């Protein structure tokens, strides 16, 4: 085990993130986005060490995307990768700069949102060439808080990136092993071990809204010393989240590891509901086990006192726990309550206490259950 206190704390954070979010599985081939900055160099170094004791036999493939911004000292990056036993793959994506210049507005810097999407597409392509099933990014706690503020300021939503996101169409899963690390830890590690940090050649570097938010947060932390710890802690504090819209809170059964999560906005991507038209009377749910989605279902309001449970898919035990949770919540608000379940799940329906018989309010035989 390394003696550096910085890498020990970082490895502990990586191990915790892996355990909490199931980021790395046995036999994974992981493409690591290497920009040359302290964060990505720290990620590559940490994964090279984590692979020695994690017992998962995963492989790492560092990738550098040449976006056409300017010359970068690739020799030092290649030497750094070689020192860890890796070969750096360089992707020629210089066309990206031309696209960004064509979309930039007069007096404005290059559009970061377009750049981000194109970078993800490029690294997905490289991951496929390298036969990788996962892509690792070096985003850390500070990045997550900054993204939260950017989304609130520009997007009108309370959201940040997630530690793990499966892109089913692309056949790739994005992971962020440094999600529990603080930027200062990575800065200290890079300085201590003399990483060959490369300055970003992006002409917008240091002039983005992210930099402004970083400055804002630094000012807040200076004025309110507890804010930094609290901001980072709130990202995982589901029970502390409360806004004035009508929704179900995430309800976790601590003893079992199961949780239920309502799906809104971007969170509906890559789920069975992704192609469905939005229905304001329907709430779609994911049932998680240790943060990993195991089942999905929808609760659709048909009449004032009637809900239909439909679009069921996934693990039966997870469905049982999720539907039971939603029934309890609905039963507290709607009295009396009639629940209808779609056909094809007789074993589950019986376990949930539904009966199959003629229901006059529906006008046919169906699985149904009355509460209140």
Secondary structure, DSSP 4 states (H G I P E B T S, - for coil): ----HHHHHHHHHHHHHHHHHT---TT-EEEEE--SSHHHHHHHHHHHHHHHHSSS--EEEEEEEE-SS----HHHHHHHHHHTT---EEEE-THHHHHHHHHPPTTS---HHHHHHHHHHHHHHHHHHTT-SEEE----HHHHHHHHHHIIIIISS-----SEEEETTTTEEEE-TTTT--HHHHHHHHHHHT--------TTTT-SHHHHHHHHHHHHHHH-TTHHHHHHHHTT-GGG---SS--PPPEEETTTTEEEEEE-GGGGTTSTTTTSPP-TTEEEEEEEETTEEEEEEEEEEEETTEEEEEEEEE-HHHHHHHHHHHHHHHHHHSSSEEEEE-SS-HHHHHHTT-EEEEETTTTEEEEEEEE-
